[in-house]
Amino acid sequence: MDYEFLIVGQGITGSILANELANISPKFKIINYENVSSSSRVAAGIMHPMALKRGTLSWRGKEFFEFSDKYYENFDRLNGSEFYKKYSFFRIFSSFEEQNNWIGKSLDNIYENVISINENPIKNLNHSYGSGLVKTASRLRITEFLDFFKNKFSHNISNNNFQFKKLELNNKLFFYKGDSFKKVFMCQGVNAIQNPIFNYLPIIPNKGELINVKSKYLPNFIINSGVFSLPIGLDKFTIGSTYNHRDHLKRNTKEAREELLKKLGKITNLNKIDFLSQKYGFRPTTMDRKPLIGEHPIIKNLYIINGMGSKAVLMAPLLIHELLQNKIDASVEIRRFSNKIKAENIDFANSLIH
Ligand SMILES: Cc1cc2nc3c(=O)[nH]c(=O)nc-3n(C[C@H](O)[C@H](O)[C@H](O)COP(=O)(O)OP(=O)(O)OC[C@H]3O[C@@H](n4cnc5c(N)ncnc54)[C@H](O)[C@@H]3O)c2cc1C
């Protein structure tokens, strides 16, 4: 069949892209192998514009938040769904220094609608240095969001492993297993490190683990004190996440579970918490902490969208919108890594051309 677009990967990135491309043409195909540990299926889905460790706005944080907030709200309105929800979000301070920084920032105009100091004590929590409110915070239930797309585009999706060796380029058209495509988009998350055309890009898998617990004790809003607690209903909470770029093993670890409980134990009584389950996934992070978006330097109409790190929900809608408008932000453009392209990538790219 003749298609306009091929998307490889249906995580949050591929799904949002498909949603946009569907407005341009219904003739697109998605190839995605199901993977319960894919980053998007594991992610908590929390979105806010802050870099909490530094206590500052994250890169383009306000702009991303405003765009994505409208994007997901519109999405739910148009589809009659409820995947997106605003949350109260409190940062539990770990020192006077952090508290002072937050107070200072909250007096600054730029932060006016973003953060404030919380004067009220939070029940059941040890927070001797107080807490701050992030006024713009929300959550996307990503698994349900992805399943919605899986059903909506069921005629366009094939549950298969995309094999690069079977891709051919002839007279400006891509051919893959009997189908033709005008444009190809690679949205593979960490699996892009096995992509023979794009694997010169510095994608660093960063393992993250989360646990679900049961408690009648934790608050019914998001708290973050280095670990977050996210209420997911019926007295259940997701606690996360760890960050580990050294552990590449595809399994849950006792160390991560203990680390999360230890951090949670600093702010609440662990005797009131029952462990339920654990999950892991690998975030696609990058050397300079910026996403990787753009067209392949040799093969025209072959694109990559990757490197969303721990802020895919926040950044993906606007960055994909900009890509489709031909207005890629220079900080995310893959051209910044052109000097890393290897001879084998060039050879492979040339081998596709017939
Ligand atoms: C523990 C944890 C917690 C997180 N929490 C948050 C959070 O609260 N908020 C937030 O914004 N982000 C969070 N993240 C980060 C977020 O999950 C990622 O940035 C995001 O999921 C990346 O999405 P993606 O679509 O690029 O990749 P992925 O989710 O990895 O999707 C890629 C898809 O492509 C498929 N694929 C790959 N190669 C092929 C191939 N050759 N053929 C066919 N299919 C292929 C994969 O199977 C997969 O389905 C978290 C991550 C982790 C691990």
PDBQT file of the ligand as one rigid body, heavy atoms in Angstrom, charges set to zero:
ROOT
HETATM    1  C1  LIG A 401      10.420   5.256  36.185  1.00  0.00    +0.000 C 
HETATM    2  C2  LIG A 401      10.133   6.363  35.194  1.00  0.00    +0.000 A 
HETATM    3  C3  LIG A 401       9.294   7.391  35.563  1.00  0.00    +0.000 A 
HETATM    4  C4  LIG A 401       9.018   8.437  34.658  1.00  0.00    +0.000 A 
HETATM    5  N1  LIG A 401       8.171   9.419  35.027  1.00  0.00    +0.000 NA
HETATM    6  C5  LIG A 401       7.877  10.413  34.150  1.00  0.00    +0.000 A 
HETATM    7  C6  LIG A 401       6.939  11.436  34.499  1.00  0.00    +0.000 A 
HETATM    8  O1  LIG A 401       6.361  11.413  35.597  1.00  0.00    +0.000 OA
HETATM    9  N2  LIG A 401       6.694  12.420  33.576  1.00  0.00    +0.000 N 
HETATM   10  C7  LIG A 401       7.310  12.436  32.352  1.00  0.00    +0.000 A 
HETATM   11  O2  LIG A 401       7.064  13.340  31.560  1.00  0.00    +0.000 OA
HETATM   12  N3  LIG A 401       8.200  11.478  31.997  1.00  0.00    +0.000 NA
HETATM   13  C8  LIG A 401       8.496  10.477  32.863  1.00  0.00    +0.000 A 
HETATM   14  N4  LIG A 401       9.377   9.509  32.508  1.00  0.00    +0.000 N 
HETATM   15  C9  LIG A 401      10.092   9.620  31.227  1.00  0.00    +0.000 C 
HETATM   16  C10 LIG A 401       9.223   9.186  30.054  1.00  0.00    +0.000 C 
HETATM   17  O3  LIG A 401       8.713   7.924  30.363  1.00  0.00    +0.000 OA
HETATM   18  C11 LIG A 401      10.028   9.127  28.747  1.00  0.00    +0.000 C 
HETATM   19  O4  LIG A 401      10.651  10.341  28.477  1.00  0.00    +0.000 OA
HETATM   20  C12 LIG A 401       9.096   8.802  27.573  1.00  0.00    +0.000 C 
HETATM   21  O5  LIG A 401       8.296   7.700  27.896  1.00  0.00    +0.000 OA
HETATM   22  C13 LIG A 401       9.841   8.524  26.296  1.00  0.00    +0.000 C 
HETATM   23  O6  LIG A 401       8.852   8.232  25.339  1.00  0.00    +0.000 OA
HETATM   24  P1  LIG A 401       9.202   7.708  23.883  1.00  0.00    +0.000 P 
HETATM   25  O7  LIG A 401       7.925   7.595  23.170  1.00  0.00    +0.000 OA
HETATM   26  O8  LIG A 401      10.276   8.563  23.298  1.00  0.00    +0.000 OA
HETATM   27  O9  LIG A 401       9.873   6.266  24.120  1.00  0.00    +0.000 OA
HETATM   28  P2  LIG A 401       9.244   4.891  24.645  1.00  0.00    +0.000 P 
HETATM   29  O10 LIG A 401       8.243   5.113  25.681  1.00  0.00    +0.000 OA
HETATM   30  O11 LIG A 401      10.405   4.010  24.996  1.00  0.00    +0.000 OA
HETATM   31  O12 LIG A 401       8.500   4.283  23.379  1.00  0.00    +0.000 OA
HETATM   32  C14 LIG A 401       9.198   3.756  22.295  1.00  0.00    +0.000 C 
HETATM   33  C15 LIG A 401       8.342   2.691  21.653  1.00  0.00    +0.000 C 
HETATM   34  O13 LIG A 401       8.990   2.273  20.450  1.00  0.00    +0.000 OA
HETATM   35  C16 LIG A 401       8.981   0.869  20.369  1.00  0.00    +0.000 C 
HETATM   36  N5  LIG A 401      10.113   0.455  19.518  1.00  0.00    +0.000 N 
HETATM   37  C17 LIG A 401      11.426   0.745  19.697  1.00  0.00    +0.000 A 
HETATM   38  N6  LIG A 401      12.153   0.206  18.695  1.00  0.00    +0.000 NA
HETATM   39  C18 LIG A 401      11.283  -0.439  17.868  1.00  0.00    +0.000 A 
HETATM   40  C19 LIG A 401      11.427  -1.203  16.679  1.00  0.00    +0.000 A 
HETATM   41  N7  LIG A 401      12.624  -1.437  16.114  1.00  0.00    +0.000 N 
HETATM   42  N8  LIG A 401      10.301  -1.724  16.109  1.00  0.00    +0.000 NA
HETATM   43  C20 LIG A 401       9.077  -1.527  16.659  1.00  0.00    +0.000 A 
HETATM   44  N9  LIG A 401       8.893  -0.796  17.800  1.00  0.00    +0.000 NA
HETATM   45  C21 LIG A 401       9.970  -0.262  18.390  1.00  0.00    +0.000 A 
HETATM   46  C22 LIG A 401       9.098   0.421  21.831  1.00  0.00    +0.000 C 
HETATM   47  O14 LIG A 401       8.653  -0.895  22.030  1.00  0.00    +0.000 OA
HETATM   48  C23 LIG A 401       8.193   1.437  22.514  1.00  0.00    +0.000 C 
HETATM   49  O15 LIG A 401       6.851   1.008  22.501  1.00  0.00    +0.000 OA
HETATM   50  C24 LIG A 401       9.646   8.432  33.376  1.00  0.00    +0.000 A 
HETATM   51  C25 LIG A 401      10.452   7.380  33.010  1.00  0.00    +0.000 A 
HETATM   52  C26 LIG A 401      10.692   6.318  33.895  1.00  0.00    +0.000 A 
HETATM   53  C27 LIG A 401      11.565   5.170  33.461  1.00  0.00    +0.000 C 
ENDROOT
TORSDOF 0
